[in-house]
Amino acid sequence: MENKSIVSIEQCSREDILRILRHAARFEERPNRRLLEGKVAATLFFEPSTRTRLSFETAVNRLGGQVIGFQDASTTSSSKGETLKDTIRMVSNYADLIIIRHYLEGAARYASEVTHIPVINAGDGANQHPSQTLLDLYSIQKTQGKLTDLVITIVGDLKYGRTVHSLIAGSSHFRPTFRFVAPEELKMPDEQKHYCDKQNIPYTEHTEFTEEIINQTDILYMTRVQRERFTDTEEYERVKNVYILKKDMLRHSRDKLCILHPLPRVNEIAYDVDESPKAYFIQQARNGLFTRQAIICEVLGINHLI
């Protein structure tokens, strides 16, 4: 690791990722440990969250630690004009670890620069979501039996989707091939495509979501169109239901196809897909607990006890 905080998946080497996934597997076998006895984690969520916040807080509780924090910034001094810097420095007086979600890109990195305690990025704007990527990779490894040489098709909001931006960087160590499926308004940004070019990662772009694409896929990563990222309501309405995965679209898909989604879903996965054994997004969310236990131990430097 470059430092004790995890604010970007790009900090993690291939060896770092594999170590965290090994530890996640051990936590799945035995999630209740007393490794954080006497430790306090602060969860600072300036944006709404269900799975990320609850899984982080459950991870701390199952490891024997304590949780402080907030899930509504309007109830904090930031609503009075307190700067992020002052909030972070103040909370650092009370906690051993900060887990932060913020609407501004780069907020987690900035937080890590103004405190002496570790910071975990739980999502910053449309930028990064490293803990989601690690649980995604854990889910891929569990379902495919490997991480290497897989075809990963990412569908939906590729412009604002921090989960997919992080997934590209996290997967780069394992020779992926990407299929990017998005409307023109939400296509993958040039920054991520340039990254793929630099890393010699093959990818193709598509505006149509077809069975032919699905049938050539190992990991089908669906995403919702994020209303909160749009300033133009009409643009959101135009693209919100552009791709919907239905069960009959899977009839000729690969036997080990795995359907992932960072959740919450809206309309992009029909409920009949839930009946398919290839639907893995609920288990994927469960994997977040074990992966985040491993991440917390990683930044606190207690891996030798796992």
C-alpha positions as CSV (number, residue, x, y, z in Angstrom):
1,M,0.0,0.0,0.0
2,E,1.2,3.5,-0.7
3,N,-0.1,4.7,2.7
4,K,-2.5,3.6,5.5
5,S,-5.6,5.2,3.8
6,I,-7.5,3.8,0.9
7,V,-8.9,6.6,-1.1
8,S,-8.4,5.2,-4.6
9,I,-8.3,1.6,-6.0
10,E,-5.2,2.7,-7.9
11,Q,-3.2,2.7,-4.6
12,C,-3.7,-1.0,-4.5
13,S,-1.2,-3.3,-6.3
14,R,-2.1,-6.7,-7.6
15,E,-0.6,-8.2,-4.4
16,D,-2.6,-5.8,-2.2
17,I,-5.8,-6.8,-3.9
18,L,-5.2,-10.5,-3.6
19,R,-4.2,-10.2,0.0
20,I,-7.4,-8.3,0.9
21,L,-9.5,-10.9,-1.0
22,R,-7.8,-13.7,0.9
23,H,-8.6,-12.0,4.2
24,A,-12.2,-11.4,3.1
25,A,-12.5,-15.1,2.5
26,R,-11.3,-15.7,6.1
27,F,-13.8,-13.3,7.4
28,E,-16.6,-15.0,5.5
29,E,-15.6,-18.2,7.3
30,R,-15.6,-16.4,10.6
31,P,-16.9,-12.9,10.6
32,N,-17.2,-12.4,14.4
33,R,-13.8,-11.5,15.8
34,R,-12.6,-9.1,18.5
35,L,-9.8,-7.5,16.4
36,L,-11.1,-3.9,16.9
37,E,-11.5,-4.0,20.7
38,G,-11.1,-0.5,22.0
39,K,-11.1,1.0,18.4
40,V,-13.6,3.7,17.2
41,A,-14.6,4.2,13.6
42,A,-16.3,7.4,12.4
43,T,-18.7,7.0,9.4
44,L,-19.1,10.4,7.8
45,F,-21.8,10.1,5.1
46,F,-22.4,13.4,3.3
47,E,-24.4,11.5,0.7
48,P,-27.2,9.0,1.2
49,S,-26.2,5.3,1.5
50,T,-27.7,2.0,2.6
51,R,-25.5,-0.9,1.7
52,T,-22.1,0.9,2.0
53,R,-22.8,2.5,5.4
54,L,-24.6,-0.5,6.9
55,S,-21.9,-3.0,5.8
56,F,-19.1,-0.8,7.1
57,E,-20.8,-0.3,10.4
58,T,-21.7,-4.0,10.7
59,A,-18.0,-4.8,9.8
60,V,-16.8,-2.6,12.7
61,N,-19.4,-4.1,15.1
62,R,-18.6,-7.7,14.2
63,L,-14.9,-7.0,14.8
64,G,-15.7,-5.6,18.3
65,G,-15.2,-1.9,17.6
66,Q,-17.5,1.1,18.1
67,V,-19.1,3.4,15.5
68,I,-19.8,7.1,15.7
69,G,-20.8,9.4,12.9
70,F,-23.7,10.7,10.8
71,Q,-25.8,9.8,7.8
72,D,-27.3,13.2,7.3
73,A,-24.9,16.1,6.9
74,S,-27.7,18.6,7.6
75,T,-27.6,17.6,11.2
76,T,-23.9,18.5,11.6
77,S,-21.9,21.7,11.8
78,S,-21.2,21.5,8.1
79,S,-24.8,22.9,7.7
80,K,-23.6,25.9,9.7
81,G,-20.7,26.5,7.3
82,E,-18.0,24.4,8.9
83,T,-15.3,23.4,6.3
84,L,-14.6,19.8,5.5
85,K,-11.1,20.3,6.8
86,D,-12.3,21.4,10.2
87,T,-14.9,18.5,10.3
88,I,-12.2,15.9,9.6
89,R,-9.7,17.4,12.1
90,M,-12.4,17.6,14.8
91,V,-13.6,14.0,14.2
92,S,-9.9,12.8,14.3
93,N,-9.9,13.7,18.0
94,Y,-12.5,11.0,18.7
95,A,-11.8,8.1,16.3
96,D,-9.1,5.7,15.1
97,L,-10.5,5.6,11.5
98,I,-12.6,7.7,9.2
99,I,-14.9,6.2,6.6
100,I,-16.2,9.0,4.4
101,R,-18.7,9.3,1.6
102,H,-18.9,12.8,-0.1
103,Y,-20.5,14.4,-3.1
104,L,-17.3,16.2,-4.1
105,E,-14.7,14.3,-6.2
106,G,-11.4,14.2,-4.4
107,A,-12.9,14.8,-0.9
108,A,-11.6,11.5,0.5
109,R,-8.1,12.2,-0.7
110,Y,-8.2,15.7,0.8
111,A,-9.5,14.2,4.1
112,S,-6.6,11.8,4.2
113,E,-4.2,14.8,3.8
114,V,-5.5,16.8,6.7
115,T,-5.7,14.0,9.4
116,H,-3.2,11.6,11.0
117,I,-5.7,8.7,11.1
118,P,-6.5,6.3,8.2
119,V,-9.3,7.3,5.8
120,I,-11.4,4.9,3.7
121,N,-13.2,6.4,0.7
122,A,-16.8,5.2,0.6
123,G,-17.5,7.0,-2.6
124,D,-16.6,10.6,-3.7
125,G,-18.9,12.1,-6.4
126,A,-18.4,10.4,-9.8
127,N,-14.8,9.6,-9.0
128,Q,-13.9,6.5,-7.0
129,H,-15.5,3.8,-4.9
130,P,-12.6,1.5,-4.0
131,S,-14.3,-0.7,-1.4
132,Q,-17.1,-1.5,-3.9
133,T,-14.4,-2.5,-6.4
134,L,-12.8,-4.9,-3.9
135,L,-16.1,-6.5,-3.1
136,D,-16.8,-6.7,-6.8
137,L,-13.5,-8.5,-7.4
138,Y,-14.2,-10.8,-4.5
139,S,-17.6,-11.6,-6.0
140,I,-16.0,-12.3,-9.4
141,Q,-13.4,-14.5,-7.9
142,K,-16.0,-16.5,-6.0
143,T,-18.3,-17.1,-9.0
144,Q,-15.6,-17.6,-11.7
145,G,-12.9,-19.3,-9.7
146,K,-10.4,-16.7,-11.1
147,L,-9.9,-13.1,-11.9
148,T,-7.9,-13.3,-15.0
149,D,-8.9,-13.2,-18.7
150,L,-12.6,-12.4,-18.3
151,V,-14.9,-10.5,-20.5
152,I,-16.7,-7.8,-18.4
153,T,-19.6,-6.0,-19.9
154,I,-20.6,-2.8,-18.1
155,V,-24.1,-1.4,-18.9
156,G,-25.8,1.9,-18.1
157,D,-24.4,5.0,-16.6
158,L,-20.7,4.9,-17.5
159,K,-20.2,8.7,-17.4
160,Y,-21.0,9.3,-13.7
161,G,-20.7,5.7,-12.4
162,R,-17.8,5.8,-9.8
163,T,-18.2,2.0,-9.3
164,V,-17.4,1.3,-12.9
165,H,-14.5,3.8,-13.0
166,S,-13.0,2.0,-10.0
167,L,-13.7,-1.4,-11.5
168,I,-11.7,-0.6,-14.6
169,A,-8.6,0.3,-12.5
170,G,-9.0,-2.6,-10.1
171,S,-9.5,-5.2,-12.9
172,S,-6.5,-3.9,-14.8
173,H,-4.1,-6.3,-13.1
174,F,-6.0,-9.3,-14.4
175,R,-6.1,-9.0,-18.2
176,P,-9.8,-8.1,-18.7
177,T,-11.6,-7.4,-21.9
178,F,-14.3,-4.8,-21.5
179,R,-17.6,-4.1,-23.3
180,F,-19.0,-0.7,-22.6
181,V,-22.7,-0.3,-23.2
182,A,-24.2,3.1,-22.8
183,P,-26.2,5.8,-24.6
184,E,-24.2,8.7,-26.1
185,E,-25.1,10.9,-23.2
186,L,-23.6,8.5,-20.6
187,K,-20.8,6.8,-22.5
188,M,-17.5,6.0,-20.8
189,P,-15.4,9.2,-20.3
190,D,-12.2,9.6,-22.3
191,E,-10.1,9.5,-19.1
192,Q,-11.1,5.9,-18.5
193,K,-10.7,4.9,-22.1
194,H,-7.2,6.5,-22.2
195,Y,-6.4,4.5,-19.1
196,C,-7.4,1.3,-20.9
197,D,-5.3,2.2,-23.8
198,K,-2.3,2.9,-21.6
199,Q,-2.7,-0.4,-19.8
200,N,-3.3,-2.3,-23.1
201,I,-6.8,-3.3,-22.0
202,P,-9.0,-4.2,-25.0
203,Y,-12.5,-2.7,-25.0
204,T,-15.4,-2.0,-27.4
205,E,-18.2,0.6,-27.1
206,H,-21.8,-0.1,-27.9
207,T,-25.1,1.8,-27.7
208,E,-27.3,-1.3,-28.2
209,F,-27.7,-3.8,-25.4
210,T,-28.1,-7.1,-27.3
211,E,-28.2,-10.8,-26.5
212,E,-25.2,-11.2,-28.7
213,I,-23.2,-9.0,-26.3
214,I,-24.5,-10.9,-23.3
215,N,-23.6,-14.3,-24.9
216,Q,-20.0,-13.2,-25.1
217,T,-19.8,-12.1,-21.5
218,D,-18.5,-13.6,-18.3
219,I,-19.4,-10.8,-15.9
220,L,-22.5,-8.6,-16.7
221,Y,-22.2,-5.5,-14.6
222,M,-25.5,-3.5,-14.6
223,T,-25.8,0.0,-13.3
224,R,-28.6,2.4,-12.7
225,V,-28.9,5.8,-14.3
226,Q,-28.2,8.1,-11.4
227,R,-30.8,10.8,-11.1
228,E,-28.8,12.7,-8.5
229,R,-25.9,13.3,-11.0
230,F,-28.1,15.1,-13.5
231,T,-28.7,18.8,-13.6
232,D,-31.1,18.4,-16.6
233,T,-34.2,16.6,-15.6
234,E,-35.3,16.1,-19.2
235,E,-32.0,14.4,-20.0
236,Y,-32.5,12.0,-17.1
237,E,-36.0,11.1,-18.2
238,R,-34.7,10.4,-21.7
239,V,-32.1,7.9,-20.7
240,K,-33.3,6.4,-17.4
241,N,-34.9,3.3,-18.8
242,V,-32.8,2.9,-21.9
243,Y,-31.5,-0.6,-21.0
244,I,-33.5,-3.2,-19.1
245,L,-32.1,-6.8,-18.5
246,K,-34.9,-9.4,-18.7
247,K,-34.6,-13.1,-17.9
248,D,-35.3,-14.3,-21.5
249,M,-32.2,-12.3,-22.6
250,L,-30.0,-14.8,-20.7
251,R,-31.2,-18.0,-22.5
252,H,-28.0,-18.5,-24.5
253,S,-25.6,-16.9,-22.1
254,R,-22.5,-18.6,-20.8
255,D,-23.1,-21.2,-18.0
256,K,-21.0,-19.3,-15.5
257,L,-22.3,-15.8,-16.4
258,C,-22.5,-13.7,-13.3
259,I,-24.8,-10.7,-13.1
260,L,-23.6,-8.0,-10.7
261,H,-25.1,-4.6,-9.7
262,P,-23.7,-2.2,-7.1
263,L,-27.4,-1.4,-6.1
264,P,-29.8,0.1,-5.6
265,R,-31.5,-1.0,-8.8
266,V,-34.5,0.9,-10.3
267,N,-35.8,-0.5,-13.6
268,E,-32.5,-1.8,-15.2
269,I,-32.9,-5.4,-14.0
270,A,-36.4,-6.9,-14.3
271,Y,-37.5,-8.8,-11.3
272,D,-37.8,-12.1,-13.2
273,V,-34.0,-12.0,-13.5
274,D,-33.9,-12.7,-9.7
275,E,-35.1,-16.2,-10.4
276,S,-32.0,-16.9,-12.5
277,P,-29.0,-18.7,-10.8
278,K,-26.8,-16.2,-12.7
279,A,-28.2,-13.3,-10.7
280,Y,-25.6,-12.6,-8.0
281,F,-26.2,-9.0,-6.9
282,I,-27.8,-9.8,-3.5
283,Q,-24.9,-12.1,-2.6
284,Q,-22.6,-9.4,-4.0
285,A,-23.9,-7.0,-1.4
286,R,-23.4,-9.6,1.3
287,N,-19.8,-9.9,0.2
288,G,-19.4,-6.3,1.1
289,L,-19.4,-7.1,4.8
290,F,-16.4,-9.5,4.6
291,T,-14.5,-7.4,2.1
292,R,-14.9,-4.2,4.3
293,Q,-13.8,-6.1,7.3
294,A,-10.6,-6.9,5.4
295,I,-10.2,-3.3,4.3
296,I,-10.6,-1.9,7.8
297,C,-8.0,-4.3,9.1
298,E,-5.7,-3.4,6.2
299,V,-5.6,0.3,7.0
300,L,-5.3,-0.3,10.7
301,G,-2.3,-2.6,10.2
302,I,-3.7,-5.6,12.0
303,N,-3.5,-8.1,9.1
304,H,-1.2,-10.4,11.1
305,L,-4.1,-11.4,13.4
306,I,-6.5,-12.5,10.7
